[in-house]
Amino acid sequence: MTTGHKFDIPEKLGRISDSVAAKVLTPGVVTGAPLPQAVLTSNSTAPLDNSSRWNAEEVRALLDEAMERFETERPTASDAWLAPRFHYTLRMTRAEATDTGIWNFIALRVAPDFVRWRWGHEKDGRMVVGQAARFSGRWDIQCFSRLWWAAELFRDGEDYRPVVVACGNQDVLNTALRLDMTNHRPTAQAFVKLLEKGTIRTGREVNGLVKAAATAGSTLVYEVVAPDEPRDYEALRQWIETVDSDPLWNPHNLPQGPVDGSVPLGSVQRLTEWFEHLFETAPVRGREPREEPQEAPLSL
């Protein structure tokens, strides 16, 4: 095993408030000192309900598998493998996933060693994370909410394959993930198609396209030119409730997400073509500027 933990894993996931997290995340803790588990235990609150979906042991087992599986690789390589399985294991609605207390609990009581493994660097015998926000912070920065939301925003209904592609490029997570435009499912899938086709490969190219698309999005209503279908919230509810009967995550095969509706293929194709056109003149650092095409292929 990559790392052993010297703290008791709770039976259920609960909540730790942002204020408590801020108090325990001292500069010493961020630079590698142990977390005050007694303080965290006494300030933890119960989970949202008694459902087995809040079982901490299954989350911990998945994280242990990730650390062992990617022990000899860069920790960043674990994101693409872990994100879909983490989302599948921790079944929530988007409203529940906005509760920062849940993410604080996982980072501080269930797997602080994973946070250090994924985001830390060794210095004087300690794993220094550098950013307290990796334990408790904004949704696109915090270690575990970042993975869950990446899977939620980039999955195509029950299909997690686009998540693997998106999480295989750190610039997608570091840049595109936090943009409002990725809440539009056809836009998120169009980005994935460009990565798959090799239209964009490097971090500079991803950043250039994201900036150009975000600027264009201020005047172009993506929901109009590339409409999405309403998600099936009843299917999502059923998927959440079948957590006991569904198989556990498989280390070799991707699981199946909620069958709440695939993204319309026509909308994805339209945006993919438009983004390819947009990328021709996107400001990419180190690339020679290109002339503006005379006519854009996408219009209202």
DASUL-V261949 format. One record per backbone hydrogen bond with DSSP energy under -0.5 kcal/mol. NH is the residue of the N-H (numbers start at 0). CO is the residue of the C=O. Records with the same first field share a line. If there is no record, write none. Layout:
BEGIN
NH=CO  CO
END
This chain:
BEGIN
9=7
12=53
14=44
15=100
20=16
21=17
22=18
23=19
24=20
25=23
29=25
30=26
31=28
32=27
36=34
39=35
40=36
41=37
42=38
43=40
44=14
53=50
54=51
55=10
56=10
58=54
59=55
60=56
61=57
62=58
63=59
64=60
65=61
66=62
67=63
68=64
69=65
70=67
72=69
76=73
77=74
78=75
80=76
81=77
82=78
83=79
84=80
85=81
86=82
87=83
88=84
89=85
90=88
91=89
96=92
97=93  94
98=95
99=97
101=98
102=98
103=99
104=100
105=101
106=102
107=103
108=104
109=104
110=105
114=110
115=111
116=112
117=113
118=114
119=115
120=127
122=125
125=122
127=120  125
128=29  126
129=29
131=129
133=130
134=131
135=131
140=137
141=137
142=133
145=141
146=142
147=143
148=144
149=145
150=146
151=147
152=148
153=149
154=150
155=158
156=154
158=155
159=157
162=159
163=159
164=160
165=161
166=162
167=163  164
168=165
169=167
171=168
172=168
173=169
174=170
175=170
176=171
177=174
178=175
181=178
182=179
183=180
184=182
186=183
187=183
188=184
189=185
190=186
191=187
192=188
193=189
194=190
195=191
196=192
197=193
198=193
199=193
205=201
206=202
207=203
208=204
209=205
210=206
211=207
212=208
213=209
214=210
215=211
216=212
217=213  214
218=215
219=215
220=218
221=219
223=220
224=220
225=221
231=259
232=230
235=231
236=232
237=233
238=234
239=235
240=236
241=237
242=239
243=240
245=241
249=252
256=157  254
259=257
267=263
268=264
269=265
270=266
271=267
272=268
273=269
274=270
275=271
276=272
277=273
278=274
279=275  276
280=277
281=278
283=281
284=282
286=283
END
